[in-house]
Amino acid sequence: MDVLKRLRDLQSKYGWSDYRIAKEAGLAQGTVSNLYKRNTIPNIVTLEAVCKAFGLTLSQFFADNDFIELTPELKELFESWVKLPEDKKTIILQMIKSSAE
């Protein structure tokens, strides 16, 4: 993955300047600007700070485009789902599929 391209894409999506990223991430503006000027990959601490500023985890940052955000509601659903026996999962999944049609 091209880390700098991913950062630029996020920056464009949010409409943030280098300054804004630095401010939201708690970094020096030069730290962010130098990533692009020197074409260097940020260290893990810097990348974590930038991801946090964008409201992302590192996993989300590196995920493919088919990533689905796990909202609190979805998290609750998944936590309940894993506790269900297989027969109940089958019934619920059928109900969901028929409701979505």
C-alpha positions in Angstrom: 0.0 0.0 0.0 1.2 3.5 -0.8 0.9 5.1 2.7 1.4 8.7 1.5 -1.2 8.3 -1.2 -3.6 7.0 1.4 -2.9 10.0 3.6 -3.4 12.4 0.6 -6.7 10.7 -0.2 -7.9 11.1 3.4 -6.7 14.7 3.4 -8.6 15.4 0.3 -11.7 13.6 1.5 -11.7 15.7 4.7 -10.6 18.8 3.0 -7.8 19.2 5.5 -4.5 21.1 5.0 -1.2 19.8 6.3 -1.6 22.3 9.2 -5.0 20.9 10.1 -3.8 17.3 10.1 -0.9 18.3 12.3 -3.1 20.2 14.7 -5.7 17.4 15.0 -2.9 14.8 15.4 -1.0 16.8 17.9 2.1 17.0 15.7 4.3 19.7 14.4 3.2 21.1 11.1 6.7 20.4 9.7 6.3 16.7 10.6 3.3 16.3 8.3 4.7 18.6 5.5 8.0 16.8 5.5 6.4 13.5 4.9 5.3 14.7 1.5 8.3 16.8 0.7 10.8 14.0 1.5 8.5 11.3 0.3 9.0 9.3 3.5 6.7 6.9 5.2 5.7 8.0 8.7 6.8 6.1 11.7 4.2 4.1 13.6 3.7 6.7 16.3 3.1 9.5 13.8 0.8 7.3 11.7 -1.2 6.3 14.7 -1.6 10.0 15.6 -2.7 10.9 12.1 -5.1 8.0 12.0 -6.6 9.0 15.4 -7.1 12.6 14.0 -9.1 11.1 11.1 -11.0 8.9 13.5 -9.4 5.7 12.1 -7.6 2.8 13.6 -4.5 1.5 11.9 -6.5 -1.5 10.7 -9.0 0.8 9.1 -6.2 2.8 7.5 -4.7 -0.2 5.9 -8.1 -1.9 5.0 -9.2 -2.2 1.4 -12.0 -0.1 0.1 -14.6 -2.6 1.1 -14.2 -1.7 4.8 -17.4 -1.2 6.7 -17.3 1.1 9.7 -18.2 -0.7 12.9 -20.6 1.6 14.6 -21.7 1.1 18.2 -25.0 -0.3 16.9 -23.2 -2.8 14.6 -20.8 -3.7 17.4 -23.7 -4.6 19.7 -25.3 -6.6 16.9 -22.1 -8.6 16.3 -21.5 -9.2 20.0 -25.1 -10.6 20.3 -24.7 -12.6 17.1 -21.6 -14.5 18.3 -23.5 -15.7 21.3 -26.4 -17.2 19.3 -26.6 -20.9 18.5 -26.3 -21.8 14.8 -30.0 -22.6 14.3 -30.9 -19.2 15.5 -28.3 -17.5 13.3 -29.8 -19.3 10.3 -33.3 -18.1 11.1 -32.2 -14.5 11.8 -30.1 -14.3 8.7 -33.1 -15.5 6.6 -35.3 -12.9 8.2 -32.8 -10.1 7.4 -32.4 -11.3 3.8 -36.1 -11.4 3.2 -36.6 -7.9 4.9 -33.9 -6.4 2.7 -35.5 -7.5 -0.6 
